[in-house]
Amino acid sequence: MASLFGGVEGGGTHSRAVVVSEDGRILAETEGPCTNHWLVGSEKCLERIERMVSEAKGKAGADPHVPLRSLGLSLSGGDQKDAIGKLTEELRRRFPHLSQSYYITTDAVGAMATATDHGGIVLISGTGSNCKLVNPDGSETGCGGWGHMMGDEGSAYWIAHQAVKMVCRLIDSRLPCD
């Protein structure tokens, strides 16, 4: 079988893996749970990634013992270089059959790369929230993405938290009830 490539879009709530042929045809897709290593821990994150990618390889008819040529991972929480280095190292050590090489980046950069290679801006408001600007010269800046304990204003968690707080204030008669 020709070289196969894979990708993982890993979110704070759910994730998706894909296996593609050399010419970019999608051969198989799988879904799985959260793969944010800050939320579920590195161990569980890696196991979930391995499970989704191995399942996609199986659906694509690939030999489970032959690694993908390369696996790109676009992960929420994937922007700290030291943590990403450790995840990559553990993927290689624990799952040598998974892929020959790895590239891990953030969900924001991954989303942008699906649309353009000339830079742009992405605003994510999902389980968490963040914003990333990549200029055409490759320089970048961003804000947010600190996780639900530190902010993530505009995220699903933040919106639900604000709603529950408002209900509690109403029950406690700390807000006018119109």
URLINFEN-V473431 format. One record per pair of residues at least 12 apart in sequence whose C-alpha atoms are under 8 Angstrom apart, sorted by the first residue. I is the first residue (numbers start at 1). J is the second residue. If there is no record, write none. Layout:
i:j
I:J
I:J
This chain:
i:j
1:62
2:21
2:22
3:21
3:22
3:68
3:69
4:19
4:20
4:21
4:22
4:68
4:69
4:70
5:19
5:20
5:21
5:22
5:68
5:69
5:70
5:71
6:18
6:19
6:20
6:53
6:68
6:70
6:71
6:72
7:19
7:71
7:72
7:73
7:74
8:49
8:53
8:71
8:72
8:73
8:74
8:75
9:73
9:74
9:75
9:107
9:110
10:34
10:35
10:36
10:73
10:74
10:75
10:76
10:107
11:34
11:35
11:36
11:75
11:76
11:107
11:127
12:34
12:35
12:36
12:39
12:76
12:126
12:127
12:128
13:33
13:34
13:35
13:127
14:31
14:32
14:33
14:34
14:35
15:31
15:32
15:33
15:34
15:35
16:29
16:30
16:31
16:32
16:52
17:29
17:30
17:31
17:52
17:53
17:56
18:30
18:53
18:56
19:53
19:56
19:57
19:60
27:59
27:60
28:56
28:57
28:59
28:60
29:56
29:59
30:52
30:53
30:55
30:56
31:52
32:48
32:52
33:48
35:48
35:49
35:75
35:76
36:75
36:76
36:77
36:78
37:77
38:77
42:87
46:87
46:90
46:91
50:95
50:98
53:98
54:98
64:97
64:98
65:97
65:98
66:97
66:98
67:96
67:97
67:98
67:99
67:100
68:97
68:98
68:99
68:100
69:99
69:100
69:101
70:99
70:100
70:101
70:102
70:103
71:99
71:100
71:101
71:102
71:103
72:102
72:103
72:104
73:102
73:103
73:104
73:105
73:110
74:104
74:105
74:106
74:107
74:108
74:109
74:110
74:111
75:104
75:105
75:106
75:107
76:106
76:107
76:108
77:106
77:107
77:145
78:104
78:105
78:106
78:107
79:105
79:106
84:104
88:102
88:103
88:104
108:122
108:123
108:124
108:130
108:131
108:132
109:122
109:132
118:135
118:136
119:133
119:134
119:135
119:136
119:137
119:138
120:133
120:134
120:135
120:136
121:133
121:134
125:154
125:155
125:156
126:155
126:156
127:155
127:156
127:157
128:145
128:147
128:148
128:152
128:154
128:155
128:156
128:157
129:144
129:145
129:147
129:152
129:153
129:154
129:155
130:142
130:143
130:144
130:145
130:146
130:152
131:143
131:144
131:145
